[in-house]
Amino acid sequence: PDGTQDQEYLEKLEYVLFELKQLHHQMLPYDIVYYQAGVDVLQHDRLGRLSLSLQGVRERDAMVFNFCKEQNVPVVAMLGGGYSNGDKHHVDTITEAHCNTVKLMKDMYHD
């Protein structure tokens, strides 16, 4: 729903990832995950309607990357979203969110 914050969003994501894990093991194996790592879920986004914090977006990314790594399935992450209202602080937050995604993926998959 509009205005969803970190806890509710991350609980729902945890449930969905659990369901995907069950499907992967039961009958629907998959070879790759395409992950749209959009940051329009951030609070104060001009177009997004959710209210995640920067930490919430970081936790979302970690959950998705951990899921893929545990399933031994490669992931392609695409950055997207982040629509500024012109406020410099919000532009900085969008940039930091995207950088966090890239750094997290690098740290998790760098050999």
C-alpha positions as CSV (number, residue, x, y, z in Angstrom):
1,P,0.0,0.0,0.0
2,D,1.0,3.6,-0.4
3,G,3.4,4.8,2.3
4,T,4.6,1.2,3.1
5,Q,7.7,1.5,5.4
6,D,10.8,-0.7,5.9
7,Q,9.4,-3.3,8.3
8,E,6.3,-4.2,6.4
9,Y,8.1,-4.1,3.0
10,L,10.9,-6.3,4.2
11,E,8.6,-8.8,5.9
12,K,6.7,-9.2,2.6
13,L,9.9,-9.6,0.6
14,E,11.1,-12.3,3.1
15,Y,7.8,-14.2,2.5
16,V,8.1,-13.9,-1.3
17,L,11.7,-15.0,-1.3
18,F,10.7,-18.0,0.8
19,E,8.0,-18.9,-1.6
20,L,10.4,-18.6,-4.6
21,K,12.9,-20.8,-2.8
22,Q,10.3,-23.5,-2.3
23,L,9.3,-23.3,-6.0
24,H,13.0,-23.5,-7.0
25,H,13.5,-26.7,-5.0
26,Q,10.2,-28.3,-5.9
27,M,9.6,-28.0,-9.6
28,L,10.5,-24.7,-11.2
29,P,14.2,-24.3,-11.3
30,Y,15.5,-21.1,-12.8
31,D,18.9,-20.3,-14.3
32,I,19.2,-16.6,-13.7
33,V,17.5,-13.7,-11.7
34,Y,17.0,-10.3,-13.3
35,Y,16.7,-7.9,-10.4
36,Q,15.3,-4.4,-10.9
37,A,17.0,-2.6,-8.0
38,G,14.8,0.5,-8.2
39,V,15.1,3.2,-5.6
40,D,11.8,4.9,-6.3
41,V,10.7,3.1,-3.2
42,L,12.6,5.7,-1.1
43,Q,10.6,8.0,1.1
44,H,10.1,11.5,-0.6
45,D,10.5,10.1,-4.1
46,R,8.6,12.2,-6.6
47,L,7.0,9.3,-8.4
48,G,7.3,6.4,-6.0
49,R,4.6,5.8,-3.4
50,L,6.4,3.8,-0.8
51,S,8.4,5.2,2.1
52,L,11.5,3.1,2.6
53,S,14.6,4.5,4.3
54,L,18.1,4.2,2.8
55,Q,18.8,1.4,5.3
56,G,15.6,-0.4,4.2
57,V,16.7,-0.3,0.5
58,R,20.1,-1.6,1.6
59,E,18.5,-4.5,3.5
60,R,16.2,-5.2,0.5
61,D,19.2,-5.5,-1.8
62,A,21.1,-7.7,0.7
63,M,18.1,-10.0,1.0
64,V,17.8,-10.4,-2.8
65,F,21.5,-10.9,-3.3
66,N,21.7,-13.4,-0.4
67,F,18.8,-15.3,-1.8
68,C,20.5,-15.6,-5.2
69,K,23.8,-16.6,-3.7
70,E,22.1,-19.3,-1.5
71,Q,20.3,-20.7,-4.5
72,N,23.5,-20.6,-6.5
73,V,21.7,-18.6,-9.2
74,P,23.5,-15.7,-11.0
75,V,21.8,-12.3,-10.7
76,V,21.8,-9.4,-13.0
77,A,21.0,-6.2,-11.2
78,M,19.7,-3.2,-13.0
79,L,19.6,0.2,-11.3
80,G,16.5,2.3,-11.8
81,G,14.2,4.8,-10.3
82,G,15.0,7.6,-8.0
83,Y,13.0,10.7,-9.0
84,S,14.1,13.8,-7.3
85,N,11.9,16.5,-6.2
86,G,14.8,18.9,-6.7
87,D,16.0,18.8,-3.1
88,K,19.8,18.3,-3.0
89,H,19.5,16.0,0.1
90,H,17.1,13.7,-1.9
91,V,19.5,13.6,-4.9
92,D,22.3,12.6,-2.5
93,T,20.1,9.9,-1.0
94,I,19.2,8.5,-4.5
95,T,22.9,8.4,-5.4
96,E,23.9,6.8,-2.2
97,A,21.2,4.1,-2.6
98,H,22.4,3.2,-6.1
99,C,26.0,3.2,-4.9
100,N,25.1,0.9,-2.0
101,T,23.5,-1.6,-4.4
102,V,26.7,-1.7,-6.5
103,K,29.0,-2.0,-3.5
104,L,26.9,-4.7,-1.9
105,M,26.8,-6.8,-5.0
106,K,30.6,-6.3,-5.5
107,D,31.3,-7.4,-1.9
108,M,29.0,-10.4,-2.1
109,Y,30.3,-11.7,-5.5
110,H,33.9,-10.6,-5.6
111,D,36.2,-13.6,-5.4
